[in-house]
């Protein structure tokens, strides 16, 4: 799936025009270390871009994803203007639509199995999806043959197997319902009514703590007010919040696998244009705006359908606007860096690194910041997953010379 490989190019003739695969010579003089810096930025931002919204209520995620994609489109517009408004290829927007379809699943994934495990699984599946497309020339792109087949296959197999390793890590996501107890003396004549000034809580039960009735304890479940000011518990916030632990796990892993397959095709339309269209730019940054436009339009479509389904009463969480915008900005920077890394290092080197590296960043954030992962068993599985992921990425990357063929 190397956009810079001009070998084995042929001429195809659609019904309306002749499209040749002749491309301009590669004149890139960018230092190789800049490609590794770009790859590092992509890994860091991909692995942490959902962290800003982790502690904010997002409900079913549809409003959040629209805010996220709006910020992504703005980032793409800035890149487009900086690049001097290169030619816009509508077909490249399909890559954005594919990515956004997978992105709709992200919030349910985080709410069911957590950020670190979810990202680890979809990253490995992403690698397999993208690798297969380039290796076998799927969807019309030129096939990319590794220099060392065995090293490449073994590396990809290790990277993919890391998804199954990470799936055995049991995280401790935030409880849907937080209970607190208040103990008062039975001689206290104050009414047993929770403080109504706490707009984010509601009492659910009152019971005595012991047979003597000398103390009275009542518990309450913490909730949150929605955009209309109605008090709702977190447990009733969305369909996903009410699932059992086992069903959450099955659903979260399934959605992660589906998202990874879709994410792996994000760059395919742009690479197809580079391989097949005469005079098409070989600089990946020139396709950022087209891809991001597809993301924004499909995100808006999904959100409008959601509003119709909700009878014009969508779950809107104003507190998710700023974190969502920051998350979208980080993702836009990461993807732009991804394009740069592809250009400088070549896709066989950058793709395994950027596809699997974010899993480590996300796991570290989940471990040290959000305390999602605890216990000796989980830590050992996590370390094994890290080792397998890194080894697989290195083998896949080293299976082809990092020097681009122009």
C-alpha positions as CSV (number, residue, x, y, z in Angstrom):
1,X,0.0,0.0,0.0
2,X,2.9,2.3,-0.8
3,X,1.7,5.5,-2.4
4,X,5.2,6.2,-3.8
5,X,5.7,2.9,-5.5
6,X,5.2,3.5,-9.3
7,X,6.0,-0.1,-10.4
8,X,3.4,-2.3,-12.0
9,X,1.3,0.7,-13.0
10,X,-1.2,0.3,-15.8
11,X,-3.8,2.3,-17.6
12,X,-7.4,1.9,-16.9
13,X,-10.3,3.4,-18.8
14,X,-13.6,4.3,-17.1
15,X,-16.6,5.2,-19.1
16,X,-16.0,8.9,-19.2
17,X,-12.2,9.5,-19.3
18,X,-8.9,7.9,-19.4
19,X,-7.0,7.8,-16.1
20,X,-3.4,6.9,-16.2
21,X,-1.1,6.0,-13.4
22,X,1.8,8.2,-14.4
23,X,3.0,10.2,-11.5
24,X,5.5,12.9,-11.1
25,X,9.0,12.0,-9.9
26,X,9.7,11.9,-6.2
27,X,11.8,14.9,-5.3
28,X,11.3,14.8,-1.5
29,X,14.4,15.9,0.4
30,X,12.9,15.9,3.9
31,X,15.3,14.4,6.5
32,X,14.4,10.9,7.6
33,X,14.4,11.9,11.2
34,X,11.5,14.2,10.5
35,X,9.5,11.2,9.5
36,X,10.2,9.5,12.8
37,X,9.3,12.7,14.7
38,X,6.0,12.9,12.7
39,X,5.3,9.2,13.6
40,X,6.0,9.9,17.2
41,X,3.6,12.8,17.3
42,X,0.9,10.6,15.6
43,X,1.4,7.8,18.2
44,X,1.3,10.2,21.1
45,X,-1.9,12.1,19.9
46,X,-3.7,9.0,18.7
47,X,-3.1,7.3,22.0
48,X,-4.3,10.3,24.1
49,X,-6.8,12.2,22.0
50,X,-9.8,10.6,23.9
51,X,-8.3,11.3,27.3
52,X,-9.7,14.9,27.5
53,X,-13.3,13.6,27.4
54,X,-12.8,10.6,29.6
55,X,-14.1,12.2,32.8
56,X,-17.0,14.1,31.2
57,X,-20.5,12.8,30.5
58,X,-21.1,12.1,26.8
59,X,-24.3,10.1,27.0
60,X,-24.7,7.9,23.9
61,X,-21.8,9.7,22.2
62,X,-23.6,11.0,19.2
63,X,-23.4,14.7,20.1
64,X,-19.8,14.3,21.2
65,X,-18.7,12.7,17.9
66,X,-20.2,15.5,16.0
67,X,-18.2,18.1,18.0
68,X,-15.1,15.9,17.5
69,X,-15.6,15.8,13.8
70,X,-16.3,19.5,13.5
71,X,-12.9,20.2,15.1
72,X,-11.3,17.6,12.8
73,X,-12.7,19.4,9.7
74,X,-11.4,22.8,10.9
75,X,-8.0,21.2,11.4
76,X,-8.1,19.9,7.8
77,X,-9.2,23.3,6.5
78,X,-6.1,24.9,8.1
79,X,-3.8,22.3,6.5
80,X,-5.6,22.8,3.2
81,X,-4.9,26.5,3.2
82,X,-1.3,26.1,4.3
83,X,-0.8,23.7,1.4
84,X,-2.1,26.3,-1.0
85,X,-5.5,24.7,-1.6
86,X,-4.4,21.6,-3.6
87,X,-6.9,19.8,-5.9
88,X,-9.9,18.3,-4.2
89,X,-10.7,14.7,-5.1
90,X,-14.3,13.8,-4.0
91,X,-13.5,10.1,-4.1
92,X,-11.0,10.6,-1.2
93,X,-14.0,11.7,1.0
94,X,-15.0,8.0,1.0
95,X,-12.0,7.4,3.3
96,X,-13.5,9.9,5.8
97,X,-16.9,8.3,5.6
98,X,-15.4,4.9,6.4
99,X,-13.4,6.2,9.3
100,X,-16.4,8.1,10.8
101,X,-18.5,4.9,10.6
102,X,-16.0,3.3,12.9
103,X,-15.7,6.4,15.0
104,X,-19.4,6.3,15.9
105,X,-18.5,3.2,17.9
106,X,-15.8,4.8,20.0
107,X,-17.9,6.2,22.9
108,X,-19.8,2.9,23.4
109,X,-16.4,1.2,23.4
110,X,-15.0,3.5,26.1
111,X,-18.2,3.1,28.2
112,X,-18.2,-0.7,27.9
113,X,-14.5,-1.9,28.1
114,X,-12.5,1.3,28.7
115,X,-10.1,3.4,26.6
116,X,-7.0,1.4,27.0
117,X,-8.4,-2.0,26.1
118,X,-10.6,-0.7,23.3
119,X,-7.9,1.2,21.6
120,X,-5.5,-1.8,21.9
121,X,-7.9,-4.0,20.1
122,X,-9.0,-1.7,17.3
123,X,-5.3,-0.7,16.7
124,X,-4.3,-4.3,16.1
125,X,-7.3,-4.9,13.8
126,X,-6.5,-1.6,12.1
127,X,-3.0,-2.9,11.3
128,X,-4.4,-6.2,9.9
129,X,-7.0,-4.4,7.7
130,X,-4.5,-1.9,6.3
131,X,-1.7,-4.4,5.8
132,X,-4.0,-6.8,3.9
133,X,-5.1,-4.0,1.6
134,X,-1.6,-3.0,0.7
135,X,-0.1,-6.5,0.6
136,X,-2.7,-8.0,-1.7
137,X,-3.7,-4.9,-3.6
138,X,-7.3,-4.8,-2.5
139,X,-9.7,-2.1,-3.6
140,X,-7.6,-1.2,-6.7
141,X,-4.4,-0.1,-5.0
142,X,-1.0,-1.3,-6.1
143,X,0.1,-4.4,-4.1
144,X,3.0,-3.8,-1.8
145,X,5.5,-6.8,-1.6
146,X,7.7,-6.9,1.5
147,X,11.4,-7.7,1.0
148,X,11.2,-10.4,3.7
149,X,7.9,-12.3,3.5
150,X,8.5,-14.4,6.6
151,X,9.5,-11.4,8.8
152,X,6.5,-9.4,7.6
153,X,4.0,-12.1,8.1
154,X,5.3,-13.0,11.5
155,X,5.4,-9.4,12.6
156,X,1.8,-8.8,11.5
157,X,0.7,-12.0,13.2
158,X,2.3,-10.8,16.5
159,X,0.7,-7.4,16.2
160,X,-2.8,-8.9,15.6
161,X,-2.4,-11.4,18.4
162,X,-1.8,-8.5,20.8
163,X,-5.5,-7.7,20.4
164,X,-6.4,-11.0,22.0
165,X,-3.9,-10.6,24.7
166,X,-5.2,-7.2,25.7
167,X,-8.8,-8.5,25.7
168,X,-7.9,-10.5,28.8
169,X,-7.1,-7.4,30.8
170,X,-10.0,-6.6,33.1
171,X,-10.3,-2.9,33.6
172,X,-12.2,-0.9,36.3
173,X,-14.2,1.6,34.4
174,X,-16.1,4.2,36.4
175,X,-19.1,2.9,38.1
176,X,-22.3,3.8,36.4
177,X,-23.9,4.6,39.7
178,X,-22.0,6.0,42.7
179,X,-23.6,5.3,46.0
180,X,-22.9,7.3,49.2
181,X,-24.2,6.8,52.7
182,X,-25.1,9.4,55.3
183,X,-25.4,8.5,59.0
184,X,-27.4,10.6,61.3
185,X,-28.4,10.2,64.9
186,X,-32.0,9.1,65.6
187,X,-32.2,11.9,68.1
188,X,-31.6,14.4,65.3
189,X,-35.0,16.0,64.5
190,X,-33.9,17.3,61.1
191,X,-35.9,16.0,58.2
192,X,-34.4,12.9,56.5
193,X,-34.3,14.6,53.1
194,X,-31.1,15.0,51.0
195,X,-29.8,18.4,50.4
196,X,-31.7,19.6,47.3
197,X,-28.9,22.0,46.6
198,X,-27.0,19.1,45.2
199,X,-28.5,19.1,41.8
200,X,-26.5,16.1,40.7
201,X,-27.9,13.6,43.2
202,X,-31.1,11.9,44.1
203,X,-32.1,9.7,47.1
204,X,-33.1,6.2,46.3
205,X,-33.6,4.4,49.6
206,X,-33.8,4.9,53.3
207,X,-33.1,2.1,55.7
208,X,-32.0,1.5,59.3
209,X,-28.5,0.5,60.0
210,X,-29.1,-1.7,63.1
211,X,-31.9,-3.2,65.2
212,X,-31.6,-0.6,67.9
213,X,-32.6,2.2,65.5
214,X,-30.2,4.5,67.3
215,X,-28.7,5.5,64.0
216,X,-30.4,5.9,60.7
217,X,-28.6,5.5,57.4
218,X,-29.9,6.5,54.0
219,X,-28.1,6.0,50.7
220,X,-28.4,8.0,47.5
221,X,-27.3,7.4,44.0
222,X,-25.3,10.1,42.3
223,X,-26.7,11.3,38.9
224,X,-26.4,14.2,36.6
225,X,-28.8,16.8,35.1
226,X,-29.2,16.7,31.4
227,X,-29.5,19.6,29.0
228,X,-33.1,20.1,30.0
229,X,-32.3,20.2,33.7
230,X,-34.0,16.9,34.4
231,X,-32.3,14.8,37.0
232,X,-31.2,11.4,35.7
233,X,-28.9,8.8,37.2
234,X,-25.9,7.7,35.2
235,X,-27.3,4.2,35.1
236,X,-30.1,5.4,33.0
237,X,-28.0,7.6,30.8
238,X,-27.8,5.3,27.8
239,X,-28.5,1.8,26.6
240,X,-24.8,0.8,27.2
241,X,-24.9,1.9,30.8
242,X,-27.6,-0.6,31.6
243,X,-25.9,-3.7,30.2
244,X,-24.4,-6.4,32.4
245,X,-20.7,-6.6,32.8
246,X,-20.4,-9.7,30.5
247,X,-22.5,-8.1,27.8
248,X,-20.6,-4.9,28.0
249,X,-17.4,-6.8,27.4
250,X,-18.7,-8.8,24.4
251,X,-20.2,-5.6,22.8
252,X,-17.1,-3.5,23.5
253,X,-14.7,-6.1,22.0
254,X,-17.0,-6.6,19.0
255,X,-17.3,-2.9,18.3
256,X,-13.5,-2.5,18.7
257,X,-12.9,-5.2,16.0
258,X,-15.3,-3.6,13.6
259,X,-13.9,-0.1,14.2
260,X,-10.4,-1.4,13.5
261,X,-11.4,-3.0,10.2
262,X,-12.9,0.4,9.1
263,X,-10.0,2.4,10.4
264,X,-7.6,0.4,8.3
265,X,-9.3,1.6,5.1
266,X,-9.1,5.3,5.9
267,X,-6.2,6.0,3.5
268,X,-7.2,3.6,0.8
269,X,-9.1,6.1,-1.4
270,X,-6.2,8.6,-1.2
271,X,-3.7,5.9,-2.1
272,X,-6.0,4.8,-5.0
273,X,-5.9,8.3,-6.4
274,X,-2.1,8.5,-6.0
275,X,-1.7,5.2,-7.8
276,X,-4.3,5.6,-10.5
277,X,-4.9,9.3,-11.4
278,X,-2.6,11.1,-13.8
279,X,-0.8,14.0,-12.2
280,X,-2.1,13.3,-8.7
281,X,0.0,14.7,-5.9
282,X,2.2,12.2,-4.1
283,X,2.2,14.3,-0.9
284,X,-0.3,12.8,1.5
285,X,-1.0,16.2,3.2
286,X,-2.8,17.2,0.0
287,X,-5.5,14.7,0.7
288,X,-6.1,15.7,4.4
289,X,-8.9,18.2,3.6
290,X,-10.7,15.8,1.3
291,X,-10.6,13.0,3.9
292,X,-11.6,15.3,6.8
293,X,-14.5,16.7,4.7
294,X,-15.9,13.2,4.3
295,X,-15.6,12.7,8.1
296,X,-17.5,15.9,8.9
297,X,-20.3,15.3,6.3
298,X,-20.9,11.7,7.4
299,X,-20.8,12.8,11.1
300,X,-23.4,15.4,10.5
301,X,-25.6,12.9,8.6
302,X,-25.3,10.4,11.4
303,X,-26.2,13.1,14.0
304,X,-29.2,14.3,12.0
305,X,-30.5,10.7,11.7
306,X,-30.0,10.3,15.4
307,X,-32.0,13.5,16.1
308,X,-34.8,12.2,13.9
309,X,-34.7,8.8,15.8
310,X,-34.8,10.7,19.1
311,X,-37.8,12.8,17.9
312,X,-35.8,16.0,18.0
313,X,-34.8,15.4,21.7
314,X,-31.1,14.4,21.4
315,X,-29.0,13.9,24.4
316,X,-26.8,17.0,24.4
317,X,-24.1,17.5,27.0
318,X,-22.7,21.0,26.9
319,X,-19.7,20.1,29.1
320,X,-18.5,17.8,26.3
321,X,-18.1,20.6,23.8
322,X,-14.7,21.9,24.8
323,X,-13.1,18.4,25.5
324,X,-14.6,17.1,22.2
325,X,-13.1,20.0,20.3
326,X,-9.7,19.4,21.9
327,X,-9.9,15.7,21.1
328,X,-10.8,16.5,17.5
329,X,-7.9,18.9,17.2
330,X,-5.5,16.2,18.6
331,X,-6.8,13.6,16.2
332,X,-6.5,16.0,13.2
333,X,-2.9,16.7,14.1
334,X,-2.1,13.0,14.5
335,X,-3.6,12.1,11.1
336,X,-1.8,15.0,9.4
337,X,1.5,13.7,11.0
338,X,0.6,10.2,9.8
339,X,0.5,11.5,6.2
340,X,3.9,13.1,6.7
341,X,5.4,9.9,8.2
342,X,4.0,7.9,5.2
343,X,5.6,10.4,2.8
344,X,9.1,10.4,4.5
345,X,9.5,6.9,5.8
346,X,7.2,5.0,3.4
347,X,4.1,3.2,4.5
348,X,5.6,-0.2,5.3
349,X,7.7,1.5,8.0
350,X,5.2,4.1,9.4
351,X,2.0,2.0,9.3
352,X,3.0,-0.7,11.8
353,X,4.5,1.8,14.2
354,X,1.5,4.2,14.1
355,X,-1.1,1.5,14.1
356,X,0.1,-0.2,17.2
357,X,2.0,2.4,19.2
358,X,-1.1,4.3,20.4
359,X,-2.2,1.2,22.3
360,X,0.8,1.5,24.6
361,X,0.1,5.2,25.2
362,X,-3.5,4.6,25.9
363,X,-2.7,1.7,28.3
364,X,-0.2,3.8,30.2
365,X,-2.8,6.6,30.5
366,X,-5.4,4.1,31.7
367,X,-2.9,2.6,34.2
368,X,-1.5,5.8,35.7
369,X,-4.1,8.5,35.1
370,X,-7.5,6.9,35.1
371,X,-6.6,3.9,37.3
372,X,-8.5,1.6,34.9
373,X,-6.1,-1.3,35.2
374,X,-5.1,-2.8,38.6
375,X,-3.8,-6.0,40.0
376,X,-0.7,-8.1,39.4
377,X,-2.4,-10.4,36.9
378,X,-3.6,-7.4,34.7
379,X,-0.2,-5.8,34.8
380,X,1.5,-9.0,33.7
381,X,-0.9,-9.4,30.8
382,X,-0.4,-5.7,29.9
383,X,3.4,-6.2,29.9
384,X,3.0,-9.3,27.6
385,X,0.8,-7.3,25.3
386,X,3.3,-4.5,25.2
387,X,6.1,-6.9,24.3
388,X,4.1,-8.6,21.6
389,X,2.9,-5.3,20.1
390,X,6.3,-3.7,19.9
391,X,8.0,-6.8,18.5
392,X,5.3,-7.2,15.9
393,X,5.6,-3.6,14.8
394,X,9.4,-3.7,14.6
395,X,9.4,-6.9,12.5
396,X,6.7,-5.6,10.2
397,X,8.5,-2.3,9.8
398,X,11.9,-3.9,9.2
399,X,10.5,-6.4,6.6
400,X,10.9,-3.7,3.9
401,X,13.7,-1.2,3.3
402,X,12.7,2.2,4.8
403,X,14.1,4.0,1.8
404,X,11.4,5.1,-0.6
405,X,11.6,4.2,-4.2
406,X,10.9,7.1,-6.4
